Amino acid sequence: MALYSAGVEYGIHCLLFLTDEKGDGREASVRTLAELQGVPPELLAKVFTRLAKANLVVATEGVRGGFRLARPADEITVLDIVRAIDGDKEIFECRNVRQRCAVFQTGCPEPDWESAGPCSIHAVMLQAQQRMEEALAQQTILDIVRRVARKTPPEYGEQVLKWMN
């Protein structure tokens, strides 16, 4: 099972489509982005509501209104998007198994040495979460856009723009 929802993936893809490799933004409607990715517009509408609430995108006015980035692409991290869409998620929930060990007598408190300090397993999981979040915080939308641009032919970007227009 994935830690993050499909909404996170769609949100990242949408913000990539709203950015060119120079970091300049463009605007697009939720309907256009949904059609481009083959997903229901209602799903992306929920994603964009969360992105807007987190000040990552802003709505644009007019006949062709939609959304654009609320700040430069090099200032929006993957962690920002994850938190906007899925909130803060713990990768591990400590169930305090050590406090229910059958070796300790039923009804008696566990020994002091057993409950002293944080659970060693939980400490490892917290460290893993911290490293994962640090890695997500180091990658911006612009970083990913440029990575995609390096591996795709120039025609692809032109086709996407033509299709969106």
C-alpha positions as a Markdown table, in Angstrom:
| # | Residue | x | y | z |
|---|---|---|---|---|
| 1 | Met | 0.0 | 0.0 | 0.0 |
| 2 | Ala | 1.3 | 3.4 | -0.9 |
| 3 | Leu | 2.0 | 5.9 | 1.8 |
| 4 | Tyr | 0.8 | 8.9 | -0.2 |
| 5 | Ser | -2.5 | 9.1 | -2.1 |
| 6 | Ala | -2.9 | 9.2 | -5.9 |
| 7 | Gly | -3.9 | 12.8 | -5.4 |
| 8 | Val | -0.3 | 13.6 | -4.6 |
| 9 | Glu | 0.9 | 12.1 | -7.8 |
| 10 | Tyr | -1.8 | 14.0 | -9.8 |
| 11 | Gly | -1.0 | 17.2 | -8.0 |
| 12 | Ile | 2.7 | 16.9 | -8.8 |
| 13 | His | 1.9 | 16.2 | -12.5 |
| 14 | Cys | -0.4 | 19.2 | -12.6 |
| 15 | Leu | 2.2 | 21.6 | -11.2 |
| 16 | Leu | 4.7 | 20.3 | -13.7 |
| 17 | Phe | 2.3 | 21.1 | -16.5 |
| 18 | Leu | 1.9 | 24.6 | -15.1 |
| 19 | Thr | 5.7 | 25.2 | -15.3 |
| 20 | Asp | 8.1 | 25.4 | -18.2 |
| 21 | Glu | 11.8 | 24.4 | -18.0 |
| 22 | Lys | 12.8 | 28.1 | -17.4 |
| 23 | Gly | 10.6 | 28.2 | -14.4 |
| 24 | Asp | 8.0 | 30.4 | -16.0 |
| 25 | Gly | 4.4 | 29.5 | -15.1 |
| 26 | Arg | 1.4 | 29.0 | -17.3 |
| 27 | Glu | -2.3 | 28.6 | -16.4 |
| 28 | Ala | -4.7 | 25.8 | -17.1 |
| 29 | Ser | -8.1 | 24.8 | -16.1 |
| 30 | Val | -8.7 | 21.8 | -13.9 |
| 31 | Arg | -10.8 | 20.3 | -16.7 |
| 32 | Thr | -8.0 | 20.6 | -19.2 |
| 33 | Leu | -5.5 | 19.1 | -16.7 |
| 34 | Ala | -7.9 | 16.3 | -15.9 |
| 35 | Glu | -8.5 | 15.5 | -19.6 |
| 36 | Leu | -4.7 | 15.6 | -20.3 |
| 37 | Gln | -4.0 | 13.0 | -17.6 |
| 38 | Gly | -7.1 | 10.9 | -18.1 |
| 39 | Val | -8.6 | 11.4 | -14.6 |
| 40 | Pro | -12.0 | 12.7 | -13.5 |
| 41 | Pro | -12.2 | 16.5 | -13.1 |
| 42 | Glu | -13.8 | 16.0 | -9.7 |
| 43 | Leu | -10.7 | 14.3 | -8.4 |
| 44 | Leu | -8.4 | 17.2 | -9.6 |
| 45 | Ala | -10.9 | 19.8 | -8.3 |
| 46 | Lys | -10.4 | 18.4 | -4.8 |
| 47 | Val | -6.6 | 18.3 | -5.3 |
| 48 | Phe | -6.6 | 22.0 | -6.5 |
| 49 | Thr | -8.8 | 23.0 | -3.5 |
| 50 | Arg | -6.0 | 21.7 | -1.2 |
| 51 | Leu | -3.2 | 23.2 | -3.3 |
| 52 | Ala | -4.9 | 26.6 | -3.3 |
| 53 | Lys | -5.6 | 26.4 | 0.5 |
| 54 | Ala | -1.8 | 25.8 | 0.9 |
| 55 | Asn | -1.0 | 28.8 | -1.3 |
| 56 | Leu | 0.7 | 26.7 | -3.9 |
| 57 | Val | -1.7 | 27.7 | -6.7 |
| 58 | Val | -4.0 | 30.6 | -7.3 |
| 59 | Ala | -7.2 | 30.8 | -9.3 |
| 60 | Thr | -7.2 | 32.9 | -12.5 |
| 61 | Glu | -10.1 | 35.0 | -13.7 |
| 62 | Gly | -11.7 | 35.2 | -17.1 |
| 63 | Val | -13.3 | 33.0 | -19.7 |
| 64 | Arg | -10.3 | 30.7 | -19.8 |
| 65 | Gly | -9.8 | 30.9 | -16.1 |
| 66 | Gly | -8.0 | 28.1 | -14.2 |
| 67 | Phe | -5.0 | 28.0 | -12.0 |
| 68 | Arg | -1.4 | 29.1 | -12.0 |
| 69 | Leu | 1.4 | 28.7 | -9.5 |
| 70 | Ala | 1.2 | 31.0 | -6.5 |
| 71 | Arg | 5.0 | 31.4 | -6.2 |
| 72 | Pro | 8.0 | 30.5 | -8.3 |
| 73 | Ala | 8.5 | 26.8 | -9.2 |
| 74 | Asp | 11.9 | 26.7 | -7.5 |
| 75 | Glu | 10.2 | 27.6 | -4.2 |
| 76 | Ile | 7.6 | 24.8 | -4.3 |
| 77 | Thr | 9.0 | 21.6 | -3.0 |
| 78 | Val | 7.6 | 18.1 | -3.3 |
| 79 | Leu | 7.1 | 18.1 | 0.4 |
| 80 | Asp | 5.0 | 21.2 | 0.2 |
| 81 | Ile | 2.7 | 19.4 | -2.3 |
| 82 | Val | 2.6 | 16.2 | -0.2 |
| 83 | Arg | 1.6 | 18.1 | 2.9 |
| 84 | Ala | -1.0 | 20.2 | 1.0 |
| 85 | Ile | -2.8 | 17.2 | -0.4 |
| 86 | Asp | -2.3 | 14.4 | 2.2 |
| 87 | Gly | -1.3 | 16.4 | 5.3 |
| 88 | Asp | 1.3 | 15.2 | 7.7 |
| 89 | Lys | 1.5 | 11.5 | 7.6 |
| 90 | Glu | 3.5 | 9.3 | 9.9 |
| 91 | Ile | 5.1 | 6.3 | 8.2 |
| 92 | Phe | 4.9 | 4.3 | 11.5 |
| 93 | Glu | 2.5 | 4.1 | 14.3 |
| 94 | Cys | 4.1 | 2.7 | 17.5 |
| 95 | Arg | 1.7 | 0.2 | 19.1 |
| 96 | Asn | 3.7 | 0.1 | 22.4 |
| 97 | Val | 4.3 | -3.7 | 22.0 |
| 98 | Arg | 7.2 | -3.5 | 24.5 |
| 99 | Gln | 4.7 | -2.6 | 27.3 |
| 100 | Arg | 2.6 | -5.7 | 26.7 |
| 101 | Cys | 5.4 | -8.2 | 26.7 |
| 102 | Ala | 4.2 | -11.6 | 28.1 |
| 103 | Val | 7.4 | -12.0 | 30.1 |
| 104 | Phe | 6.4 | -9.2 | 32.5 |
| 105 | Gln | 3.8 | -10.3 | 35.1 |
| 106 | Thr | 0.2 | -9.5 | 34.2 |
| 107 | Gly | -1.1 | -6.6 | 36.2 |
| 108 | Cys | 2.3 | -5.5 | 37.2 |
| 109 | Pro | 4.0 | -2.4 | 35.7 |
| 110 | Glu | 6.8 | -3.1 | 33.3 |
| 111 | Pro | 10.3 | -2.7 | 34.7 |
| 112 | Asp | 11.9 | 0.8 | 34.6 |
| 113 | Trp | 14.6 | -0.3 | 32.2 |
| 114 | Glu | 12.0 | -1.4 | 29.7 |
| 115 | Ser | 10.2 | 1.9 | 29.4 |
| 116 | Ala | 13.2 | 4.2 | 29.8 |
| 117 | Gly | 13.6 | 6.4 | 26.8 |
| 118 | Pro | 12.0 | 6.2 | 23.4 |
| 119 | Cys | 11.2 | 2.8 | 21.9 |
| 120 | Ser | 14.2 | 1.8 | 19.8 |
| 121 | Ile | 12.1 | 0.7 | 16.9 |
| 122 | His | 10.1 | 3.9 | 16.9 |
| 123 | Ala | 13.3 | 5.9 | 17.0 |
| 124 | Val | 14.5 | 4.2 | 13.8 |
| 125 | Met | 11.2 | 4.8 | 12.1 |
| 126 | Leu | 11.2 | 8.5 | 13.1 |
| 127 | Gln | 14.7 | 8.9 | 11.7 |
| 128 | Ala | 13.6 | 7.2 | 8.4 |
| 129 | Gln | 10.6 | 9.6 | 8.2 |
| 130 | Gln | 12.9 | 12.6 | 8.8 |
| 131 | Arg | 15.3 | 11.6 | 6.1 |
| 132 | Met | 12.4 | 11.0 | 3.6 |
| 133 | Glu | 10.9 | 14.4 | 4.3 |
| 134 | Glu | 14.3 | 16.0 | 4.0 |
| 135 | Ala | 14.7 | 14.4 | 0.5 |
| 136 | Leu | 11.2 | 15.6 | -0.5 |
| 137 | Ala | 12.0 | 19.1 | 0.7 |
| 138 | Gln | 15.1 | 19.2 | -1.4 |
| 139 | Gln | 13.3 | 18.6 | -4.7 |
| 140 | Thr | 11.4 | 21.5 | -6.3 |
| 141 | Ile | 8.9 | 21.5 | -9.1 |
| 142 | Leu | 11.5 | 23.2 | -11.2 |
| 143 | Asp | 14.0 | 20.5 | -10.5 |
| 144 | Ile | 11.5 | 17.9 | -11.7 |
| 145 | Val | 10.5 | 19.9 | -14.8 |
| 146 | Arg | 14.1 | 20.2 | -15.8 |
| 147 | Arg | 14.7 | 16.5 | -15.2 |
| 148 | Val | 11.7 | 15.7 | -17.5 |
| 149 | Ala | 12.9 | 18.2 | -20.1 |
| 150 | Arg | 16.3 | 16.5 | -20.3 |
| 151 | Lys | 14.9 | 13.2 | -21.2 |
| 152 | Thr | 12.0 | 14.1 | -23.5 |
| 153 | Pro | 12.3 | 15.4 | -27.0 |
| 154 | Pro | 11.5 | 19.1 | -27.6 |
| 155 | Glu | 8.5 | 18.1 | -29.6 |
| 156 | Tyr | 6.8 | 16.7 | -26.5 |
| 157 | Gly | 6.7 | 20.0 | -24.7 |
| 158 | Glu | 5.4 | 21.6 | -27.9 |
| 159 | Gln | 2.7 | 19.0 | -28.2 |
| 160 | Val | 1.6 | 19.5 | -24.6 |
| 161 | Leu | 1.3 | 23.2 | -25.1 |
| 162 | Lys | -0.5 | 22.9 | -28.3 |
| 163 | Trp | -2.9 | 20.4 | -26.8 |
| 164 | Met | -3.5 | 22.6 | -23.7 |
| 165 | Asn | -4.2 | 25.7 | -26.0 |
